[in-house]
Amino acid sequence: MLNTRSQLLLLVSICLVGLQGCATYSDNTAAARDLASLGQYDEAVAKLAPLLGVDADDPHAQPDQFKSDRALLLLERAMLHQARGDYEGSQEDLLVADKQLELIDFTNTAATDIARYLYSDSSSPYKISPVERLSLNTLNMLNFLAVGDLSGARVEARRFGVIRKFLQDTAPAHAHGAIGSYLAGFVHEKLGETGPALRHYNDALDGGRIFGLEGTVARLASRASYRGPNVKKIVEAGTTPEPDEGGDILVVVGLGRVPYKVPKRMPIGAAIGIVAADISGDLDVLSRSAFKVVIFPELVPASGSFAGVQSRVDNGTIVTDAVTNIGAELVREYAEAKPKIIAAAVTRMISRAVAAEGARQAGRKMAGNAGGAALIGGVLSAVAEGVLVAADRPDTRSWTLLPEKVYVSRARVPAGTHEVKVELGGAFASAQQFSVDVPEGGYALIVVMPLH
């Protein structure tokens, strides 16, 4: 027979085991990420099927119901489809997910959802971040361009433009997405819409100089009156316009994977020191807490196999530009949100401590004047707090299969057949050879999206 003190220790141990057994989003999707790192995209798609609640034998099956993670899981699957060249499958997943996802409001600091504090952030529907939201429309533009559907690409370009303008007006620090602006400009250029093309190219150049785009901008500027500051700079520099004749080869390469979230422990004192002003609740109640560590989601880098890109057309090297670093943008975005995330974790901890103190007082009251009343109250307090701790999983949800960096190589070539070689540098250097047909005034697109 266990004595009362042993029973207390056993109950607390059970609660701690329950805490360790709660899988987070990054835990649940680890197997699919590992398969993607090996280039086993079909197997990774199948691994996501149980999480989506669909048949693993049908890689395009859509969920009947959307629980908290399923729209995000479709974003992950869309990247796997794109990596294996299934652009229509990727399109469908992105379009379905787009309808389900709500954008995070970084201007709203109010704590409106009590479940966020009492239980787990991951219990609520996933809200997409600004960087992820811009990436969604960007990657779908790429899908539509890859299958030659300029009308569909134009729809995604307009959606991208609306979101980017909204972010410029409400959260200007988040209005990045240079690769999205580049592709939107390319879509409008190929549709013969010179003014909109120049506007998007001007936005793309806000992120820095894109050498392979300057001749294109100079050519288009000779046909339109639009002069944004970046376009004006190119024109006034006397940049030589590229020829009107021929068409374009566009090579878009995504390398690496963005950082993803994992649970991290932080001593309660350190957490309070960082976010004391943002914490809701009485900190004194934590003095009786049995758990002195806050658990919150932290970004960690994902390993990558490749570093750098070089493209060749008909054995001649063409300019390759690093257009967007999505990983760096997500890190900046997370750094802004991190104090709120830690404050929410501490506030949840306070809620648990309040519940535990209530259980302590109830236990003492039930025991009355009997011996061991304080110990009984302590047992009930530890059990109550332990159960809530076990239920509190840090929200590690994010779009983990986004490419970290996006490169663009572009060449103006005569209409006809051309040979393209795409070389990826790094420890696992490799090269891929493509034969493409470029129509007069049209384009050939090559997408290389290794998720490792």
C-alpha positions, -999 to +999 in steps of 0.1 A: +000+000+000+014+034-010+015+061+016+000+095+009+033+111+000+041+083-025+006+087-040+014+124-045+046+116-063+030+090-084+002+114-095+027+141-104+048+116-124+017+105-143+010+141-152+045+146-164+044+115-186+011+129-201+029+162-209+057+143-227+033+122-246+014+152-262+027+154-298+030+188-314+025+197-351+062+196-357+062+161-341+033+148-362+048+161-395+084+151-388+081+118-408+069+136-439+096+162-436+122+134-433+109+117-464+109+150-483+146+155-473+153+122-490+135+132-522+108+106-515+079+129-523+052+103-530+059+086-497+058+119-479+023+127-495+011+093-482+025+100-447+003+131-445-029+113-455-038+101-419-033+136-406-056+149-434-082+122-428-080+110-464-071+078-482-034+073-486-039+056-520-053+089-534-027+116-534-052+143-543-081+134-519-095+164-500-107+163-464-144+162-458-140+183-427-114+209-418-100+206-383-074+229-368-044+217-388-059+204-421-057+236-442-020+239-431-014+203-440-027+210-475-001+237-478+025+211-469+011+186-494+010+213-521+047+218-518+053+180-522+032+180-553+051+210-567+084+193-560+074+162-579+061+182-609+024+177-602+015+214-607-023+208-610-023+188-578-004+216-561-029+242-575-059+223-561-044+220-526-035+257-525-069+268-537-087+247-512-065+258-483-068+294-494-105+293-487-100+279-452-072+302-439-075+334-421-047+360-419-031+367-385-039+402-373-005+415-360-021+448-350-045+431-326-030+427-291-062+418-272-065+383-258-100+373-271-099+335-270-099+321-235-090+287-248-057+302-260-047+307-223-064+278-205-055+250-228-035+252-260-029+276-288-030+246-312-067+239-303-079+268-325-079+269-363-045+278-378-041+314-389-017+320-417+011+346-412+017+374-436+048+359-451+031+326-456+000+343-471+021+361-497+039+328-504+006+309-510-004+331-540+032+333-552+035+295-554+002+292-571+012+317-597+041+294-603+018+264-607-005+282-632+025+295-652+040+260-652+009+246-670+006+276-693-026+290-677-020+327-678-056+335-669-054+315-637-020+330-630-035+365-634-061+357-607-034+347-583-014+378-592-043+400-584-049+382-551-012+386-543-014+423-551-045+428-529-028+411-499+004+430-504-014+463-506-034+455-474-001+446-456+015+478-468-013+498-454-017+479-421+016+462-413+042+477-436+070+456-420+054+425-434+049+437-470+078+417-486+074+389-511+097+401-538+094+368-557+056+372-557+059+407-572+084+394-598+061+366-609+030+389-609+050+413-632+059+383-655+023+372-657+011+407-668+040+411-692+031+379-710-005+390-711+006+423-728-004+444-698+027+466-697+017+491-671+007+465-644+038+445-652+061+475-645+042+483-613+049+447-600+085+447-612+089+480-594+076+464-562+100+434-567+129+458-569+120+472-535+138+441-521+171+450-538+187+450-572+177+422-596+203+422-624+184+398-647+153+420-647+169+453-657+169+448-694+133+437-693+122+468-673+141+490-698+123+474-727+089+476-711+094+512-700+099+523-736+062+513-741+045+527-710+045+559-690+047+543-656+078+554-636+080+540-601+112+549-583+129+517-592+118+517-628+129+554-630+163+545-617+168+518-644+157+541-672+178+571-660+208+548-658+206+543-695+201+505-692+202+488-726+167+473-733+166+436-742+154+429-778+117+428-786+121+397-807+120+362-792+107+349-759+119+342-724+133+313-705+125+316-668+141+293-643+128+295-607+146+275-580+137+271-544+165+259-521+164+247-485+135+249-461+124+277-439+129+274-401+102+256-382+089+256-347+097+232-319+088+233-281+114+252-260+116+255-223+124+287-205+126+294-167+096+313-155+118+341-142+134+347-175+101+347-193+086+372-169+116+394-173+111+395-211+073+401-212+061+413-178+042+443-192+022+420-215+012+394-190-025+391-179-030+378-144-016+378-109+021+367-109+021+360-071+000+329-077+030+313-094+049+311-061+030+278-053+033+264-088+049+230-091+061+237-126+086+265-129+093+263-166+074+279-195+071+259-227+067+280-259+074+275-297+108+285-309+121+287-345+150+264-354+168+262-387+161+234-412+191+217-427+197+221-465+216+201-490+223+228-516+238+263-517+236+285-547+223+281-583+238+286-617+218+283-649+231+279-685+212+283-718+228+267-749+261+264-729+261+301-721+258+313-685+229+335-676+224+358-647+209+342-616+194+365-589+186+356-553+152+373-553+137+364-519+149+349-486+116+336-472+134+321-442+148+355-432+114+371-436+098+345-413+125+350-387+119+387-386+081+381-385+085+357-356+108+380-337+080+406-337+054+381-325+077+363-299+070+385-269+032+379-274+038+342-277+058+341-245+033+363-227+005+339-237+025+310-224+030+327-190-007+337-188-017+301-194+007+291-166-010+316-143-044+301-152-031+266-143-017+279-110-050+295-101-069+263-109-043+244-088-047+267-059-085+263-060-080+225-059-056+229-029-082+249-010-110+225-019-089+196-007-082+212+026-119+220+031-129+184+023-103+171+048-115+195+075-095+190+107-083+155+097-046+149+098-028+154+065-052+181+053-024+201+039-010+171+021-043+162+006-047+197-007-012+195-021-021+163-039-052+177-055-034+209-064-006+190-082-031+168-100-051+197-112-020+216-124-004+185-139-035+177-160-036+213-174+001+212-181-003+179-199-031+194-221-010+225-228+009+219-261+029+247-275+016+257-309+044+246-333+023+250-364+038+267-394+043+260-432+074+239-428+080+229-464+083+264-478+116+270-496+141+291-477+155+310-507+141+316-542+164+322-571+155+334-606+175+330-638+161+347-669+172+348-705+158+365-736+163+340-765+152+335-801+120+315-806+127+278-809+143+249-790+169+255-764+190+235-739+190+245-703+212+233-675+205+241-639+234+235-615+228+234-577+259+240-556+268+228-521+278+195-504+254+176-526+260+194-559+239+182-588+228+193-623+196+189-643+193+192-681+161+204-698+151+209-734+125+236-739+106+251-768+101+289-766+073+305-788+077+339-802+066+364-775+060+335-751+080+317-724+093+284-712+093+279-674+115+256-655+107+250-618+133+233-596+120+228-560+141+202-541+127+201-505+161+191-490 
